[in-house]
Every structure is written in C-alpha cells, then in structure tokens.
Amino acid sequence: MNDLTGLTLNGFQEPLEEFDSAIFDSIQSVPILRKEIKKFLEPRLTNNRSFGSYGLKHHAEKHIGEYVENGTFIYAMHLEGYKIFKSGINCTFNISTPSIDHFRCAKSFLDMLKSTTFNSNIFYLRFSNTYKKYKYHILSTIHEKLEGVDRRKKKLALPIVAKELGINIRTFESWCNLKQYDSEEIPDLELARIAKVLDLSISDLTNN
C-alpha cells in the first residue's frame, strides 16, 4: 500500500498533510493517463531510481496532448498499482527500463508511422532483395518510415506498435516475420488495425 501523505497536484508538497483523493476527482486526464500507462509501461519488482515522476510526466504530456501535473501523474501511477518511492516533491516507481523507453518514444514513433509520405511500390523495388521473402510489408514499412532514426531506437518500433495495438509482442514479431511460404496469416481484423497504425491500405501491406 502506497503512502500518499502530502500528495498535492504539484507532487509531495505538504509532507504532513493527509492525502485527499478528492483533489483529483475533477481532473479528466486521470483515466486517459491510466490508459497510456497501462498500454506502454510495465512493472518490475524493484525501484527504478533512474527515472523520476517529473521527467516521466513530461512524456505523458506528449501522449495525451495536454499539460499534466506532477501529482496527477503520480496518482495515476498509484491507481495502476505501481509502488511509489518518495524523493522530495517527486518520486520514483517500480517500472522496467525497457518499458520506459517505449513510453518515451511511442508518441514520436507512432506520429512518424502515420505522417511520413510513403510510396510502397518505389520502396519495394528499392528493398526487394531484403524484404520480398516476407508475407507482409510490415518490417519494410517501419524501416522506411523511420529512416534516419538511430538503429538502437528503431528496435523499439515493433514493441511500441504491438503495445499500441494491444497485441502480445512475441505474436506481433512472429507475424512481421512470416515468410511467403508460411501457411499462417494475420487475422483480417488485426491486419486492418496494423494497416491503420501504419497508414497503409491492406493491399499495400500484403506482399502479393
């Protein structure tokens, strides 16, 4: 059970003041924050001292497109079951570092996948030797749309897209790596959802 004594909208600002959850009742961003936290962050057993609430709340702002108070982010994390470790006005949590990388990069990556101009025919000719063996143009699309992104960061793309879609990461990776000769296919509904995230038609996504 977390000790939320002293938690205000700005963080743990009043050390001796009893916590009152009513201060967050009218804040409409709390359920939206919880949705993004649930989608991209994952717990671990121990405290992650490398990432504090104040820094993480700035990334949360990018996710929901509006200002987020430090205390509001802390409260949303509490509601999602994370342990809170106080550190002055801020705190840290038992969050896994890989999932923090996903949380930090997700908004920019997903925006790039949707907004970047993409010509599938030109791209297919350009990379045909590399990607023509695959049943779907998922890997090639992500590679092209995130061209210029650091290679290490680009590796975060598949888990980020999987989390955005609510698909098990290993399942999504196996779909991306299906070869032309494999009998397995991505279910139609899921293929449509993947196409929407990548801003492509289903026909463009399928390597026929």
PAGUKE-856329 format. One record per residue (C-alpha): residue in three letters; z, y, x; residue number from 0. Coordinates in pm, 1 decimal. Each point is the difference from the previous one (the first is absolute). Layout:
<bakols>
+------+----------+----------+----------+-----+
! type !        Z !        Y !        X ! seq !
+------+----------+----------+----------+-----+
!  ala !        Z !        Y !        X ! NUM !
...
+------+----------+----------+----------+-----+
</bakols>
This chain:
<bakols>
+------+----------+----------+----------+-----+
! type !        Z !        Y !        X ! seq !
+------+----------+----------+----------+-----+
!  met !      0.0 !      0.0 !      0.0 !   0 !
!  asn !   -104.3 !    337.3 !    144.6 !   1 !
!  asp !    250.4 !    281.5 !     34.6 !   2 !
!  leu !   -179.8 !    300.4 !   -148.0 !   3 !
!  thr !    298.7 !    234.0 !     27.2 !   4 !
!  gly !   -123.7 !    350.9 !     78.9 !   5 !
!  leu !   -365.9 !    -62.4 !    -93.2 !   6 !
!  thr !   -171.8 !    309.6 !   -136.9 !   7 !
!  leu !   -365.1 !     91.3 !    -42.8 !   8 !
!  asn !     -7.2 !    107.7 !    364.7 !   9 !
!  gly !    165.0 !   -313.0 !    138.3 !  10 !
!  phe !    360.8 !    -79.1 !     88.5 !  11 !
!  gln !     97.0 !    365.1 !     -8.4 !  12 !
!  glu !    347.8 !    -20.9 !   -158.2 !  13 !
!  pro !    192.4 !   -274.8 !    184.3 !  14 !
!  leu !    300.7 !      1.8 !   -234.1 !  15 !
!  glu !   -179.6 !     52.7 !   -329.1 !  16 !
!  glu !    -17.1 !   -295.6 !   -237.9 !  17 !
!  phe !   -355.3 !   -116.0 !    -64.0 !  18 !
!  asp !   -146.6 !     88.0 !   -338.8 !  19 !
!  ser !   -329.9 !   -173.7 !    -84.1 !  20 !
!  ala !    -57.2 !    252.6 !   -281.2 !  21 !
!  ile !   -141.0 !    248.1 !    252.4 !  22 !
!  phe !   -305.3 !   -227.2 !     32.6 !  23 !
!  asp !    -45.9 !    -74.1 !   -372.1 !  24 !
!  ser !   -252.8 !    279.8 !    -58.0 !  25 !
!  ile !   -202.5 !    -59.5 !    316.5 !  26 !
!  gln !   -325.1 !   -158.8 !   -113.3 !  27 !
!  ser !   -107.0 !    -99.8 !    350.5 !  28 !
!  val !    271.7 !   -268.2 !     32.8 !  29 !
!  pro !   -190.1 !   -279.8 !   -183.7 !  30 !
!  ile !   -322.7 !     98.3 !    180.9 !  31 !
!  leu !    178.5 !    -16.4 !    334.7 !  32 !
!  arg !    147.0 !   -338.2 !    -88.6 !  33 !
!  lys !   -347.7 !   -131.3 !    -75.0 !  34 !
!  glu !   -132.1 !    110.6 !    341.4 !  35 !
!  ile !    308.7 !   -130.6 !    179.4 !  36 !
!  lys !    -31.9 !   -336.2 !   -172.8 !  37 !
!  lys !   -370.4 !    -13.2 !     80.9 !  38 !
!  phe !      4.5 !     75.8 !    372.0 !  39 !
!  leu !    349.9 !    -36.0 !    146.3 !  40 !
!  glu !    179.6 !   -324.6 !     80.2 !  41 !
!  pro !    367.6 !    -60.4 !     85.5 !  42 !
!  arg !    143.5 !   -165.0 !    307.5 !  43 !
!  leu !    354.0 !   -120.8 !     64.3 !  44 !
!  thr !    106.2 !    275.8 !    238.9 !  45 !
!  asn !      2.6 !    378.1 !     12.4 !  46 !
!  asn !   -319.2 !    158.8 !    135.3 !  47 !
!  arg !    133.4 !    301.3 !    190.6 !  48 !
!  ser !   -346.3 !    112.7 !    111.6 !  49 !
!  phe !    -99.9 !    150.4 !   -335.3 !  50 !
!  gly !    216.9 !    237.6 !   -199.8 !  51 !
!  ser !    -11.3 !    103.0 !   -364.0 !  52 !
!  tyr !   -122.7 !    353.1 !     75.2 !  53 !
!  gly !   -306.5 !   -118.6 !    190.2 !  54 !
!  leu !    -80.9 !   -270.6 !   -253.4 !  55 !
!  lys !     24.3 !    238.8 !   -291.9 !  56 !
!  his !   -286.0 !    203.6 !    148.7 !  57 !
!  his !   -222.0 !   -308.8 !    -12.8 !  58 !
!  ala !    118.0 !    -60.6 !   -356.0 !  59 !
!  glu !   -122.1 !    350.3 !    -88.0 !  60 !
!  lys !   -350.4 !    -95.4 !    112.5 !  61 !
!  his !     11.7 !   -307.4 !   -223.1 !  62 !
!  ile !     94.3 !    182.2 !   -320.1 !  63 !
!  gly !   -156.9 !    339.7 !     70.2 !  64 !
!  glu !    310.7 !    212.0 !    -50.4 !  65 !
!  tyr !    316.0 !    118.7 !    171.3 !  66 !
!  val !    277.5 !   -257.9 !     29.4 !  67 !
!  glu !    361.6 !     92.6 !     70.4 !  68 !
!  asn !    177.8 !   -198.0 !    270.5 !  69 !
!  gly !    269.2 !   -106.9 !   -246.5 !  70 !
!  thr !   -256.2 !   -109.1 !   -257.0 !  71 !
!  phe !   -168.8 !   -228.5 !    251.4 !  72 !
!  ile !    336.9 !   -144.9 !    104.8 !  73 !
!  tyr !     91.5 !    -63.7 !   -364.1 !  74 !
!  ala !   -336.0 !   -170.5 !    -67.9 !  75 !
!  met !     52.9 !   -223.5 !    303.2 !  76 !
!  his !    348.2 !    -83.9 !   -128.3 !  77 !
!  leu !   -141.7 !    -96.3 !   -340.6 !  78 !
!  glu !   -250.4 !   -229.4 !    174.5 !  79 !
!  gly !    288.0 !   -186.2 !    162.1 !  80 !
!  tyr !    -14.4 !    132.1 !    357.0 !  81 !
!  lys !    318.8 !     35.3 !    203.6 !  82 !
!  ile !     89.9 !    355.0 !     91.3 !  83 !
!  phe !    146.2 !     91.3 !    339.3 !  84 !
!  lys !    120.4 !    360.1 !      1.6 !  85 !
!  ser !    -89.6 !    225.4 !    290.9 !  86 !
!  gly !    117.2 !    352.8 !    -71.8 !  87 !
!  ile !   -197.7 !    147.3 !   -288.4 !  88 !
!  asn !   -263.6 !   -272.0 !     41.7 !  89 !
!  cys !     14.3 !   -378.6 !     15.2 !  90 !
!  thr !   -189.5 !   -303.5 !    119.9 !  91 !
!  phe !    -84.1 !   -322.6 !   -181.3 !  92 !
!  asn !    -55.9 !   -371.7 !     55.7 !  93 !
!  ile !   -380.5 !     38.9 !     -4.6 !  94 !
!  ser !   -237.8 !   -210.0 !    209.3 !  95 !
!  thr !   -197.7 !    202.2 !    254.8 !  96 !
!  pro !   -340.6 !   -153.1 !    -89.8 !  97 !
!  ser !     45.8 !    101.5 !   -363.3 !  98 !
!  ile !     89.9 !    354.3 !    108.5 !  99 !
!  asp !   -333.7 !      9.5 !    185.7 ! 100 !
!  his !   -168.4 !   -102.3 !   -327.0 ! 101 !
!  phe !    191.5 !    267.9 !   -191.6 ! 102 !
!  arg !    -90.5 !    269.9 !    251.8 ! 103 !
!  cys !   -373.2 !    -81.7 !     17.0 ! 104 !
!  ala !    -72.3 !   -118.3 !   -354.4 ! 105 !
!  lys !    -89.0 !    331.9 !   -164.3 ! 106 !
!  ser !   -240.5 !    116.2 !    271.4 ! 107 !
!  phe !   -163.9 !   -343.5 !     32.0 ! 108 !
!  leu !    -47.4 !    -44.4 !   -374.4 ! 109 !
!  asp !   -144.2 !    351.9 !    -27.5 ! 110 !
!  met !   -245.8 !    -75.5 !    281.9 ! 111 !
!  leu !   -107.8 !   -325.0 !   -164.4 ! 112 !
!  lys !    -74.2 !    187.3 !   -321.6 ! 113 !
!  ser !   -153.4 !    320.7 !    129.0 ! 114 !
!  thr !   -209.5 !    -95.2 !    302.8 ! 115 !
!  thr !   -375.5 !     -2.5 !    -62.2 ! 116 !
!  phe !   -127.6 !   -353.7 !     42.5 ! 117 !
!  asn !   -349.0 !   -149.7 !     -0.6 ! 118 !
!  ser !     45.7 !   -375.9 !    -23.2 ! 119 !
!  asn !   -362.4 !    -83.0 !     84.7 ! 120 !
!  ile !     -5.8 !    204.8 !    320.5 ! 121 !
!  phe !    339.0 !   -127.4 !     97.1 ! 122 !
!  tyr !    -95.7 !   -362.3 !    -65.3 ! 123 !
!  leu !   -303.7 !     30.5 !    228.5 ! 124 !
!  arg !    213.8 !    167.4 !    263.7 ! 125 !
!  phe !    263.6 !   -273.7 !      4.4 ! 126 !
!  ser !   -187.7 !   -299.6 !   -141.3 ! 127 !
!  asn !     59.2 !   -221.9 !    304.2 ! 128 !
!  thr !    372.6 !     54.3 !    -30.8 ! 129 !
!  tyr !     51.3 !    -13.2 !   -375.0 ! 130 !
!  lys !   -286.8 !   -191.9 !   -159.8 ! 131 !
!  lys !    202.3 !   -324.7 !     12.9 ! 132 !
!  tyr !    254.2 !    136.7 !   -248.5 ! 133 !
!  lys !    -25.8 !    -49.6 !   -374.8 ! 134 !
!  tyr !    122.9 !    352.9 !    -74.5 ! 135 !
!  his !    -48.8 !    339.2 !    165.7 ! 136 !
!  ile !    372.7 !     78.6 !      1.1 ! 137 !
!  leu !     58.0 !     -7.5 !    375.3 ! 138 !
!  ser !   -322.6 !    182.2 !     79.2 ! 139 !
!  thr !     71.9 !    269.8 !   -259.0 ! 140 !
!  ile !    349.0 !     63.0 !    133.7 ! 141 !
!  his !   -130.7 !      0.6 !    357.7 ! 142 !
!  glu !   -264.7 !    259.3 !    -83.4 ! 143 !
!  lys !    209.1 !    224.8 !   -222.9 ! 144 !
!  leu !    281.8 !     14.5 !    253.9 ! 145 !
!  glu !   -235.2 !     56.3 !    291.9 ! 146 !
!  gly !    173.4 !    227.3 !    248.8 ! 147 !
!  val !    347.4 !   -123.6 !    -90.1 ! 148 !
!  asp !    197.1 !   -139.2 !    292.6 ! 149 !
!  arg !    -52.4 !   -377.5 !     25.5 ! 150 !
!  arg !    372.7 !    -73.9 !    -17.1 ! 151 !
!  lys !     39.7 !    204.0 !   -315.7 ! 152 !
!  lys !   -314.9 !   -147.5 !   -151.5 ! 153 !
!  lys !    175.2 !   -339.1 !      2.3 ! 154 !
!  leu !    233.5 !    140.3 !   -265.7 ! 155 !
!  ala !   -288.2 !     38.4 !   -246.0 ! 156 !
!  leu !     -3.6 !   -353.6 !   -143.6 ! 157 !
!  pro !    372.4 !    -14.0 !    -80.4 ! 158 !
!  ile !    -15.0 !    353.5 !   -141.3 ! 159 !
!  val !   -288.4 !    -87.0 !   -235.8 ! 160 !
!  ala !    173.8 !   -325.7 !    -94.8 ! 161 !
!  lys !    321.7 !    187.2 !    -83.5 ! 162 !
!  glu !   -189.8 !    262.6 !   -198.2 ! 163 !
!  leu !   -151.6 !   -280.3 !   -207.5 ! 164 !
!  gly !    322.9 !   -199.2 !    -24.7 ! 165 !
!  ile !   -167.0 !   -302.8 !    160.5 ! 166 !
!  asn !    177.4 !   -226.9 !    246.9 ! 167 !
!  ile !   -108.2 !    113.1 !    347.6 ! 168 !
!  arg !    -91.7 !   -347.8 !    123.4 ! 169 !
!  thr !   -201.6 !    -66.5 !   -315.9 ! 170 !
!  phe !   -188.7 !    327.2 !     44.2 ! 171 !
!  glu !    -70.9 !    -70.6 !    367.2 ! 172 !
!  ser !   -133.9 !   -344.7 !    -87.8 ! 173 !
!  trp !   -231.5 !    155.3 !   -261.4 ! 174 !
!  cys !   -127.3 !    252.9 !    254.3 ! 175 !
!  asn !    -81.9 !   -283.9 !    241.5 ! 176 !
!  leu !   -181.7 !   -226.9 !   -245.7 ! 177 !
!  lys !   -329.0 !   -119.3 !    151.2 ! 178 !
!  gln !   -332.0 !    -44.9 !   -176.5 ! 179 !
!  tyr !     42.2 !   -377.4 !     -5.3 ! 180 !
!  asp !    352.8 !      5.7 !   -149.7 ! 181 !
!  ser !     25.1 !   -119.5 !   -358.2 ! 182 !
!  glu !    292.5 !    228.4 !    -79.7 ! 183 !
!  glu !    -75.5 !    335.2 !   -164.0 ! 184 !
!  ile !    208.3 !    304.5 !    -74.1 ! 185 !
!  pro !     87.5 !      3.7 !   -374.2 ! 186 !
!  asp !   -218.3 !    247.6 !   -190.3 ! 187 !
!  leu !    290.0 !    218.7 !   -111.7 ! 188 !
!  glu !    140.0 !     26.6 !    351.5 ! 189 !
!  leu !   -345.0 !     64.8 !    146.5 ! 190 !
!  ala !    -43.6 !    290.1 !   -241.7 ! 191 !
!  arg !    335.7 !    144.4 !    104.5 ! 192 !
!  ile !    -87.8 !    -31.0 !    369.5 ! 193 !
!  ala !   -335.8 !    168.5 !    -63.0 ! 194 !
!  lys !    176.6 !    289.2 !   -173.7 ! 195 !
!  val !    235.4 !     59.1 !    294.5 ! 196 !
!  leu !   -294.8 !     -5.5 !    241.3 ! 197 !
!  asp !   -210.7 !    216.8 !   -233.7 ! 198 !
!  leu !   -285.0 !   -251.4 !    -12.8 ! 199 !
!  ser !   -177.9 !   -191.1 !   -272.6 ! 200 !
!  ile !     66.2 !   -372.4 !    -21.2 ! 201 !
!  ser !   -363.4 !    -64.5 !     97.4 ! 202 !
!  asp !     43.1 !    209.7 !    316.9 ! 203 !
!  leu !    315.4 !   -190.1 !     84.9 ! 204 !
!  thr !   -162.2 !   -341.6 !    -38.7 ! 205 !
!  asn !   -212.5 !   -125.2 !    288.9 ! 206 !
!  asn !   -295.9 !   -147.6 !   -188.1 ! 207 !
+------+----------+----------+----------+-----+
</bakols>
